[in-house]
Amino acid sequence: MSTVNIESSFVRWGDFPRQRLSLGFVAMRSLALAVLVTLIMGSSALALQRFPVERWLPLQTVALEGDLLHVSEAHLRAAIGPLLHGGLLGVNVTAVRLAVEALPWVDHATVHRVWPDALRISLTEQVALARWGKTALLNDRGEVFHPSILPKGLPHLAGPEGSETRVLRQFHQYQKQLNAVGLRLAGLVLDARRSWTARLDDGAVIRIGREHAEARLQQFAAVWPRLTAGRKRGLRVADLRYPNGLSIRWTESVELTHARGRGE
């Protein structure tokens, strides 16, 4: 908060002529100060026109902070290069930040001026947990982003638009249940009918269905050790969409059925 000094305006009854003279002097002094300020501002404006701020405070350096695994310097140069004008004070740091965050692999960025001639850009890359559909990735918050090149080795998830967070959450839940019995979940799909299908890392398929999905998968995990005891055949398809059991198809095309009734 600024402090304003208020001078006293007390007037003695017998001093009116002197007071009028004093007020006139103050008015002339104020006018002179106003003219001086105008001249100074005009000179400053002229100086800025002849010597713009980017000439006496040029931007010399852009410093990057962060672990850059997928964001290249070339991509950053292309994104922010056209924005680095106006010198240190004239550059639009908000526009620079938005341009950096528009890069597919950038999750968050901050941009600061550093005296006398630098910008510091701190960025955090996206953490990709899974592929989403054919062309996208999911980050650790279940948000979709679209890099030009998709990394290999990630789980493959898919579902209707808006189901990203739900599918990722269910993938983690099913992964725990299957890992406990030695099975490795590599993909999960929620179709338009809201029916779940899981795929293991060896290509085996588990059709979980729509109703009571977690309970069905839990029952499958509970009986899996007994189903595989003494067997050398691998799983091809497990169909859990039966009201009273499940159906197993092995890689040798020998079907073992533990159910009566029809699936969904």
Phi and psi restraints in degrees (value plus and minus 20) as a CYANA .aco file:
   2 SER   PHI    -100.0   -60.0
   2 SER   PSI     129.6   169.6
   3 THR   PHI    -121.3   -81.3
   3 THR   PSI     107.6   147.6
   4 VAL   PHI    -126.7   -86.7
   4 VAL   PSI     104.7   144.7
   5 ASN   PHI    -110.9   -70.9
   5 ASN   PSI      96.4   136.4
   6 ILE   PHI    -123.3   -83.3
   6 ILE   PSI      93.6   133.6
   7 GLU   PHI     -97.0   -57.0
   7 GLU   PSI     131.3   171.3
   8 SER   PHI     -92.0   -52.0
   8 SER   PSI     121.3   161.3
   9 SER   PHI    -133.6   -93.6
   9 SER   PSI       8.0    48.0
  10 PHE   PHI     -86.1   -46.1
  10 PHE   PSI     113.7   153.7
  11 VAL   PHI    -143.1  -103.1
  11 VAL   PSI     110.3   150.3
  12 ARG   PHI    -104.6   -64.6
  12 ARG   PSI     124.6   164.6
  13 TRP   PHI     -79.2   -39.2
  13 TRP   PSI     -53.2   -13.2
  14 GLY   PHI    -109.6   -69.6
  14 GLY   PSI     -10.0    30.0
  15 ASP   PHI    -137.0   -97.0
  15 ASP   PSI       7.2    47.2
  16 PHE   PHI     -81.0   -41.0
  16 PHE   PSI     -66.7   -26.7
  17 PRO   PHI     -78.8   -38.8
  17 PRO   PSI     -64.9   -24.9
  18 ARG   PHI     -83.3   -43.3
  18 ARG   PSI     -56.8   -16.8
  19 GLN   PHI     -85.6   -45.6
  19 GLN   PSI     -58.1   -18.1
  20 ARG   PHI     -84.5   -44.5
  20 ARG   PSI     -59.5   -19.5
  21 LEU   PHI     -83.0   -43.0
  21 LEU   PSI     -61.7   -21.7
  22 SER   PHI     -83.9   -43.9
  22 SER   PSI     -61.8   -21.8
  23 LEU   PHI     -86.0   -46.0
  23 LEU   PSI     -57.1   -17.1
  24 GLY   PHI     -85.1   -45.1
  24 GLY   PSI     -58.8   -18.8
  25 PHE   PHI     -84.5   -44.5
  25 PHE   PSI     -62.0   -22.0
  26 VAL   PHI     -83.1   -43.1
  26 VAL   PSI     -59.1   -19.1
  27 ALA   PHI     -84.9   -44.9
  27 ALA   PSI     -62.9   -22.9
  28 MET   PHI     -85.0   -45.0
  28 MET   PSI     -59.8   -19.8
  29 ARG   PHI     -84.3   -44.3
  29 ARG   PSI     -60.8   -20.8
  30 SER   PHI     -83.0   -43.0
  30 SER   PSI     -60.4   -20.4
  31 LEU   PHI     -83.6   -43.6
  31 LEU   PSI     -61.2   -21.2
  32 ALA   PHI     -83.7   -43.7
  32 ALA   PSI     -60.8   -20.8
  33 LEU   PHI     -84.4   -44.4
  33 LEU   PSI     -59.3   -19.3
  34 ALA   PHI     -83.2   -43.2
  34 ALA   PSI     -62.4   -22.4
  35 VAL   PHI     -83.8   -43.8
  35 VAL   PSI     -60.5   -20.5
  36 LEU   PHI     -83.9   -43.9
  36 LEU   PSI     -63.2   -23.2
  37 VAL   PHI     -82.8   -42.8
  37 VAL   PSI     -60.5   -20.5
  38 THR   PHI     -82.3   -42.3
  38 THR   PSI     -62.7   -22.7
  39 LEU   PHI     -83.5   -43.5
  39 LEU   PSI     -61.6   -21.6
  40 ILE   PHI     -83.9   -43.9
  40 ILE   PSI     -64.5   -24.5
  41 MET   PHI     -84.7   -44.7
  41 MET   PSI     -60.6   -20.6
  42 GLY   PHI     -83.8   -43.8
  42 GLY   PSI     -61.1   -21.1
  43 SER   PHI     -84.7   -44.7
  43 SER   PSI     -59.3   -19.3
  44 SER   PHI     -84.7   -44.7
  44 SER   PSI     -63.1   -23.1
  45 ALA   PHI     -82.5   -42.5
  45 ALA   PSI     -61.4   -21.4
  46 LEU   PHI     -84.0   -44.0
  46 LEU   PSI     -59.7   -19.7
  47 ALA   PHI     -85.2   -45.2
  47 ALA   PSI     -58.9   -18.9
  48 LEU   PHI     -87.4   -47.4
  48 LEU   PSI     -53.4   -13.4
  49 GLN   PHI     -89.1   -49.1
  49 GLN   PSI     -58.7   -18.7
  50 ARG   PHI    -100.5   -60.5
  50 ARG   PSI     -52.7   -12.7
  51 PHE   PHI    -149.2  -109.2
  51 PHE   PSI      60.8   100.8
  52 PRO   PHI     -79.9   -39.9
  52 PRO   PSI     139.2   179.2
  53 VAL   PHI     -80.1   -40.1
  53 VAL   PSI     -51.0   -11.0
  54 GLU   PHI     -88.6   -48.6
  54 GLU   PSI     -34.3     5.7
  55 ARG   PHI    -106.1   -66.1
  55 ARG   PSI     -54.6   -14.6
  56 TRP   PHI    -122.5   -82.5
  56 TRP   PSI     -26.7    13.3
  57 LEU   PHI    -155.4  -115.4
  57 LEU   PSI      46.4    86.4
  58 PRO   PHI     -91.0   -51.0
  58 PRO   PSI     134.2   174.2
  59 LEU   PHI    -111.7   -71.7
  59 LEU   PSI      94.4   134.4
  60 GLN   PHI    -123.0   -83.0
  60 GLN   PSI     -52.1   -12.1
  61 THR   PHI    -157.7  -117.7
  61 THR   PSI     121.6   161.6
  62 VAL   PHI    -139.3   -99.3
  62 VAL   PSI      91.9   131.9
  63 ALA   PHI    -118.2   -78.2
  63 ALA   PSI     111.2   151.2
  64 LEU   PHI    -125.0   -85.0
  64 LEU   PSI     116.5   156.5
  65 GLU   PHI    -146.4  -106.4
  65 GLU   PSI     115.7   155.7
  66 GLY   PHI     115.2   155.2
  66 GLY   PSI     139.7   179.7
  67 ASP   PHI    -105.5   -65.5
  67 ASP   PSI      84.6   124.6
  68 LEU   PHI    -115.1   -75.1
  68 LEU   PSI      83.1   123.1
  69 LEU   PHI    -122.3   -82.3
  69 LEU   PSI     -56.4   -16.4
  70 HIS   PHI    -138.1   -98.1
  70 HIS   PSI     -39.5     0.5
  71 VAL   PHI    -110.9   -70.9
  71 VAL   PSI      99.7   139.7
  72 SER   PHI    -113.9   -73.9
  72 SER   PSI     137.5   177.5
  73 GLU   PHI     -82.7   -42.7
  73 GLU   PSI     -54.6   -14.6
  74 ALA   PHI     -82.8   -42.8
  74 ALA   PSI     -61.8   -21.8
  75 HIS   PHI     -83.8   -43.8
  75 HIS   PSI     -60.1   -20.1
  76 LEU   PHI     -86.7   -46.7
  76 LEU   PSI     -62.2   -22.2
  77 ARG   PHI     -79.9   -39.9
  77 ARG   PSI     -63.9   -23.9
  78 ALA   PHI     -85.9   -45.9
  78 ALA   PSI     -54.1   -14.1
  79 ALA   PHI     -95.2   -55.2
  79 ALA   PSI     -62.2   -22.2
  80 ILE   PHI    -127.8   -87.8
  80 ILE   PSI     -31.0     9.0
  81 GLY   PHI     -72.2   -32.2
  81 GLY   PSI     -68.0   -28.0
  82 PRO   PHI     -86.3   -46.3
  82 PRO   PSI     -32.1     7.9
  83 LEU   PHI    -117.0   -77.0
  83 LEU   PSI     -27.1    12.9
  84 LEU   PHI    -110.0   -70.0
  84 LEU   PSI      45.0    85.0
  85 HIS   PHI    -153.9  -113.9
  85 HIS   PSI     141.0   181.0
  86 GLY   PHI      77.2   117.2
  86 GLY   PSI     -16.4    23.6
  87 GLY   PHI      54.5    94.5
  87 GLY   PSI    -194.6  -154.6
  88 LEU   PHI     -81.2   -41.2
  88 LEU   PSI     -60.9   -20.9
  89 LEU   PHI    -105.8   -65.8
  89 LEU   PSI     -44.6    -4.6
  90 GLY   PHI    -108.7   -68.7
  90 GLY   PSI     -39.1     0.9
  91 VAL   PHI     -85.9   -45.9
  91 VAL   PSI     119.4   159.4
  92 ASN   PHI    -107.4   -67.4
  92 ASN   PSI      78.8   118.8
  93 VAL   PHI     -88.9   -48.9
  93 VAL   PSI     -48.9    -8.9
  94 THR   PHI     -87.1   -47.1
  94 THR   PSI     -62.9   -22.9
  95 ALA   PHI     -84.1   -44.1
  95 ALA   PSI     -58.3   -18.3
  96 VAL   PHI     -83.7   -43.7
  96 VAL   PSI     -64.2   -24.2
  97 ARG   PHI     -81.9   -41.9
  97 ARG   PSI     -65.4   -25.4
  98 LEU   PHI     -83.8   -43.8
  98 LEU   PSI     -56.5   -16.5
  99 ALA   PHI     -87.0   -47.0
  99 ALA   PSI     -58.7   -18.7
 100 VAL   PHI     -87.6   -47.6
 100 VAL   PSI     -64.1   -24.1
 101 GLU   PHI     -90.5   -50.5
 101 GLU   PSI     -35.6     4.4
 102 ALA   PHI     -96.0   -56.0
 102 ALA   PSI     -35.1     4.9
 103 LEU   PHI     -87.7   -47.7
 103 LEU   PSI     116.8   156.8
 104 PRO   PHI     -76.0   -36.0
 104 PRO   PSI     -58.4   -18.4
 105 TRP   PHI    -108.5   -68.5
 105 TRP   PSI     -19.7    20.3
 106 VAL   PHI    -112.8   -72.8
 106 VAL   PSI     104.3   144.3
 107 ASP   PHI    -109.5   -69.5
 107 ASP   PSI     -64.4   -24.4
 108 HIS   PHI    -173.8  -133.8
 108 HIS   PSI     126.1   166.1
 109 ALA   PHI    -163.8  -123.8
 109 ALA   PSI     129.3   169.3
 110 THR   PHI    -148.6  -108.6
 110 THR   PSI     126.1   166.1
 111 VAL   PHI    -150.1  -110.1
 111 VAL   PSI     108.8   148.8
 112 HIS   PHI    -152.2  -112.2
 112 HIS   PSI     125.0   165.0
 113 ARG   PHI     -98.0   -58.0
 113 ARG   PSI     118.5   158.5
 114 VAL   PHI    -144.2  -104.2
 114 VAL   PSI      96.3   136.3
 115 TRP   PHI     -84.7   -44.7
 115 TRP   PSI     116.8   156.8
 116 PRO   PHI    -125.5   -85.5
 116 PRO   PSI     -24.4    15.6
 117 ASP   PHI    -172.2  -132.2
 117 ASP   PSI      10.3    50.3
 118 ALA   PHI    -158.7  -118.7
 118 ALA   PSI     135.6   175.6
 119 LEU   PHI    -133.3   -93.3
 119 LEU   PSI     119.8   159.8
 120 ARG   PHI    -134.1   -94.1
 120 ARG   PSI      99.9   139.9
 121 ILE   PHI    -130.1   -90.1
 121 ILE   PSI      97.1   137.1
 122 SER   PHI    -127.5   -87.5
 122 SER   PSI     105.4   145.4
 123 LEU   PHI    -152.8  -112.8
 123 LEU   PSI     132.9   172.9
 124 THR   PHI    -139.9   -99.9
 124 THR   PSI     108.2   148.2
 125 GLU   PHI    -101.3   -61.3
 125 GLU   PSI     138.0   178.0
 126 GLN   PHI     -84.1   -44.1
 126 GLN   PSI     125.8   165.8
 127 VAL   PHI    -124.5   -84.5
 127 VAL   PSI      87.2   127.2
 128 ALA   PHI    -104.5   -64.5
 128 ALA   PSI     101.0   141.0
 129 LEU   PHI    -121.0   -81.0
 129 LEU   PSI     -44.3    -4.3
 130 ALA   PHI    -182.7  -142.7
 130 ALA   PSI     138.9   178.9
 131 ARG   PHI    -100.5   -60.5
 131 ARG   PSI     125.8   165.8
 132 TRP   PHI    -143.1  -103.1
 132 TRP   PSI      94.8   134.8
 133 GLY   PHI      44.5    84.5
 133 GLY   PSI    -163.8  -123.8
 134 LYS   PHI    -117.3   -77.3
 134 LYS   PSI     -42.8    -2.8
 135 THR   PHI    -149.2  -109.2
 135 THR   PSI     -15.3    24.7
 136 ALA   PHI    -150.0  -110.0
 136 ALA   PSI     151.6   191.6
 137 LEU   PHI    -146.9  -106.9
 137 LEU   PSI     139.0   179.0
 138 LEU   PHI    -131.9   -91.9
 138 LEU   PSI     114.6   154.6
 139 ASN   PHI    -108.3   -68.3
 139 ASN   PSI    -194.4  -154.4
 140 ASP   PHI     -92.6   -52.6
 140 ASP   PSI     -25.4    14.6
 141 ARG   PHI    -124.6   -84.6
 141 ARG   PSI     -13.2    26.8
 142 GLY   PHI      57.9    97.9
 142 GLY   PSI       1.1    41.1
 143 GLU   PHI    -116.6   -76.6
 143 GLU   PSI     123.9   163.9
 144 VAL   PHI    -108.7   -68.7
 144 VAL   PSI     117.5   157.5
 145 PHE   PHI    -160.8  -120.8
 145 PHE   PSI     139.4   179.4
 146 HIS   PHI    -145.6  -105.6
 146 HIS   PSI      61.9   101.9
 147 PRO   PHI     -95.8   -55.8
 147 PRO   PSI     142.0   182.0
 148 SER   PHI     -93.3   -53.3
 148 SER   PSI     -49.9    -9.9
 149 ILE   PHI    -142.4  -102.4
 149 ILE   PSI     108.1   148.1
 150 LEU   PHI    -114.4   -74.4
 150 LEU   PSI     109.0   149.0
 151 PRO   PHI     -87.8   -47.8
 151 PRO   PSI     133.6   173.6
 152 LYS   PHI    -111.0   -71.0
 152 LYS   PSI     143.5   183.5
 153 GLY   PHI      66.4   106.4
 153 GLY   PSI     -16.9    23.1
 154 LEU   PHI    -111.4   -71.4
 154 LEU   PSI     131.1   171.1
 155 PRO   PHI     -79.1   -39.1
 155 PRO   PSI     130.2   170.2
 156 HIS   PHI    -129.8   -89.8
 156 HIS   PSI      92.0   132.0
 157 LEU   PHI    -134.2   -94.2
 157 LEU   PSI     135.0   175.0
 158 ALA   PHI    -178.4  -138.4
 158 ALA   PSI     134.9   174.9
 159 GLY   PHI     158.4   198.4
 159 GLY   PSI     155.3   195.3
 160 PRO   PHI     -82.7   -42.7
 160 PRO   PSI     138.1   178.1
 161 GLU   PHI     -78.7   -38.7
 161 GLU   PSI     113.4   153.4
 162 GLY   PHI      73.2   113.2
 162 GLY   PSI     -26.0    14.0
 163 SER   PHI    -118.9   -78.9
 163 SER   PSI     -10.2    29.8
 164 GLU   PHI     -77.9   -37.9
 164 GLU   PSI     -69.7   -29.7
 165 THR   PHI     -84.1   -44.1
 165 THR   PSI     -60.5   -20.5
 166 ARG   PHI     -84.4   -44.4
 166 ARG   PSI     -64.8   -24.8
 167 VAL   PHI     -84.7   -44.7
 167 VAL   PSI     -61.7   -21.7
 168 LEU   PHI     -84.3   -44.3
 168 LEU   PSI     -60.7   -20.7
 169 ARG   PHI     -83.7   -43.7
 169 ARG   PSI     -64.2   -24.2
 170 GLN   PHI     -87.3   -47.3
 170 GLN   PSI     -55.0   -15.0
 171 PHE   PHI     -78.7   -38.7
 171 PHE   PSI     -66.3   -26.3
 172 HIS   PHI     -82.3   -42.3
 172 HIS   PSI     -59.8   -19.8
 173 GLN   PHI     -86.1   -46.1
 173 GLN   PSI     -68.2   -28.2
 174 TYR   PHI     -85.7   -45.7
 174 TYR   PSI     -54.4   -14.4
 175 GLN   PHI     -80.5   -40.5
 175 GLN   PSI     -63.2   -23.2
 176 LYS   PHI     -83.0   -43.0
 176 LYS   PSI     -63.4   -23.4
 177 GLN   PHI     -84.2   -44.2
 177 GLN   PSI     -61.1   -21.1
 178 LEU   PHI     -98.7   -58.7
 178 LEU   PSI     -56.0   -16.0
 179 ASN   PHI     -78.7   -38.7
 179 ASN   PSI     -52.8   -12.8
 180 ALA   PHI     -83.5   -43.5
 180 ALA   PSI     -42.0    -2.0
 181 VAL   PHI    -135.7   -95.7
 181 VAL   PSI      -0.6    39.4
 182 GLY   PHI      64.4   104.4
 182 GLY   PSI      -6.0    34.0
 183 LEU   PHI    -124.4   -84.4
 183 LEU   PSI     122.9   162.9
 184 ARG   PHI    -133.4   -93.4
 184 ARG   PSI      96.1   136.1
 185 LEU   PHI    -100.4   -60.4
 185 LEU   PSI     107.2   147.2
 186 ALA   PHI    -135.1   -95.1
 186 ALA   PSI     -32.2     7.8
 187 GLY   PHI    -185.2  -145.2
 187 GLY   PSI     136.8   176.8
 188 LEU   PHI    -169.8  -129.8
 188 LEU   PSI     112.8   152.8
 189 VAL   PHI    -146.7  -106.7
 189 VAL   PSI     112.3   152.3
 190 LEU   PHI    -129.2   -89.2
 190 LEU   PSI      94.6   134.6
 191 ASP   PHI    -106.8   -66.8
 191 ASP   PSI    -197.7  -157.7
 192 ALA   PHI     -84.5   -44.5
 192 ALA   PSI     -42.3    -2.3
 193 ARG   PHI    -109.0   -69.0
 193 ARG   PSI     -14.3    25.7
 194 ARG   PHI      46.0    86.0
 194 ARG   PSI      13.9    53.9
 195 SER   PHI    -123.2   -83.2
 195 SER   PSI     117.4   157.4
 196 TRP   PHI    -115.8   -75.8
 196 TRP   PSI     118.4   158.4
 197 THR   PHI    -154.1  -114.1
 197 THR   PSI     106.4   146.4
 198 ALA   PHI    -127.6   -87.6
 198 ALA   PSI     130.0   170.0
 199 ARG   PHI    -148.0  -108.0
 199 ARG   PSI     112.5   152.5
 200 LEU   PHI    -109.0   -69.0
 200 LEU   PSI     149.5   189.5
 201 ASP   PHI     -88.2   -48.2
 201 ASP   PSI     -37.3     2.7
 202 ASP   PHI    -116.1   -76.1
 202 ASP   PSI     -12.6    27.4
 203 GLY   PHI      75.3   115.3
 203 GLY   PSI     -27.8    12.2
 204 ALA   PHI     -85.6   -45.6
 204 ALA   PSI     129.2   169.2
 205 VAL   PHI    -136.3   -96.3
 205 VAL   PSI     117.1   157.1
 206 ILE   PHI    -139.8   -99.8
 206 ILE   PSI      92.8   132.8
 207 ARG   PHI    -109.9   -69.9
 207 ARG   PSI      86.6   126.6
 208 ILE   PHI    -109.2   -69.2
 208 ILE   PSI     -56.6   -16.6
 209 GLY   PHI      75.2   115.2
 209 GLY   PSI    -185.7  -145.7
 210 ARG   PHI    -125.5   -85.5
 210 ARG   PSI     -63.7   -23.7
 211 GLU   PHI    -112.0   -72.0
 211 GLU   PSI     120.1   160.1
 212 HIS   PHI      31.8    71.8
 212 HIS   PSI      24.3    64.3
 213 ALA   PHI     -82.0   -42.0
 213 ALA   PSI     -65.6   -25.6
 214 GLU   PHI     -86.2   -46.2
 214 GLU   PSI     -61.1   -21.1
 215 ALA   PHI     -84.7   -44.7
 215 ALA   PSI     -60.3   -20.3
 216 ARG   PHI     -82.7   -42.7
 216 ARG   PSI     -64.6   -24.6
 217 LEU   PHI     -88.5   -48.5
 217 LEU   PSI     -53.0   -13.0
 218 GLN   PHI     -85.9   -45.9
 218 GLN   PSI     -60.5   -20.5
 219 GLN   PHI     -85.7   -45.7
 219 GLN   PSI     -60.1   -20.1
 220 PHE   PHI     -81.6   -41.6
 220 PHE   PSI     -64.9   -24.9
 221 ALA   PHI     -82.9   -42.9
 221 ALA   PSI     -53.5   -13.5
 222 ALA   PHI     -89.1   -49.1
 222 ALA   PSI     -56.1   -16.1
 223 VAL   PHI    -113.7   -73.7
 223 VAL   PSI     -31.5     8.5
 224 TRP   PHI     -77.7   -37.7
 224 TRP   PSI     -64.9   -24.9
 225 PRO   PHI     -78.5   -38.5
 225 PRO   PSI     -55.7   -15.7
 226 ARG   PHI     -93.5   -53.5
 226 ARG   PSI     -54.5   -14.5
 227 LEU   PHI     -86.7   -46.7
 227 LEU   PSI     -51.2   -11.2
 228 THR   PHI    -119.4   -79.4
 228 THR   PSI     -20.5    19.5
 229 ALA   PHI     -82.7   -42.7
 229 ALA   PSI      99.1   139.1
 230 GLY   PHI      57.3    97.3
 230 GLY   PSI     -14.2    25.8
 231 ARG   PHI    -122.3   -82.3
 231 ARG   PSI     123.1   163.1
 232 LYS   PHI    -127.5   -87.5
 232 LYS   PSI     -25.5    14.5
 233 ARG   PHI    -100.4   -60.4
 233 ARG   PSI     129.6   169.6
 234 GLY   PHI    -115.7   -75.7
 234 GLY   PSI     142.9   182.9
 235 LEU   PHI     -98.4   -58.4
 235 LEU   PSI     115.9   155.9
 236 ARG   PHI    -126.0   -86.0
 236 ARG   PSI     -75.1   -35.1
 237 VAL   PHI    -161.6  -121.6
 237 VAL   PSI     114.2   154.2
 238 ALA   PHI    -138.1   -98.1
 238 ALA   PSI     102.2   142.2
 239 ASP   PHI    -129.1   -89.1
 239 ASP   PSI      92.2   132.2
 240 LEU   PHI    -119.6   -79.6
 240 LEU   PSI     -10.9    29.1
 241 ARG   PHI    -108.9   -68.9
 241 ARG   PSI      21.6    61.6
 242 TYR   PHI    -136.9   -96.9
 242 TYR   PSI     126.5   166.5
 243 PRO   PHI     -89.3   -49.3
 243 PRO   PSI     -46.5    -6.5
 244 ASN   PHI    -147.8  -107.8
 244 ASN   PSI       1.3    41.3
 245 GLY   PHI     150.3   190.3
 245 GLY   PSI    -172.3  -132.3
 246 LEU   PHI    -172.8  -132.8
 246 LEU   PSI     145.8   185.8
 247 SER   PHI    -144.1  -104.1
 247 SER   PSI     115.1   155.1
 248 ILE   PHI    -139.5   -99.5
 248 ILE   PSI     113.2   153.2
 249 ARG   PHI    -139.9   -99.9
 249 ARG   PSI     105.7   145.7
 250 TRP   PHI    -113.0   -73.0
 250 TRP   PSI     149.2   189.2
 251 THR   PHI     -86.3   -46.3
 251 THR   PSI     -41.3    -1.3
 252 GLU   PHI    -109.1   -69.1
 252 GLU   PSI      -6.2    33.8
 253 SER   PHI      44.3    84.3
 253 SER   PSI       1.0    41.0
 254 VAL   PHI    -116.8   -76.8
 254 VAL   PSI      98.6   138.6
 255 GLU   PHI    -114.9   -74.9
 255 GLU   PSI     111.3   151.3
 256 LEU   PHI    -133.0   -93.0
 256 LEU   PSI      97.6   137.6
 257 THR   PHI    -129.6   -89.6
 257 THR   PSI     110.9   150.9
 258 HIS   PHI    -144.0  -104.0
 258 HIS   PSI      23.8    63.8
 259 ALA   PHI    -173.5  -133.5
 259 ALA   PSI     136.1   176.1
 260 ARG   PHI    -152.4  -112.4
 260 ARG   PSI     116.7   156.7
 261 GLY   PHI      96.1   136.1
 261 GLY   PSI    -196.8  -156.8
 262 ARG   PHI    -129.2   -89.2
 262 ARG   PSI     129.8   169.8
 263 GLY   PHI    -100.8   -60.8
 263 GLY   PSI    -198.3  -158.3
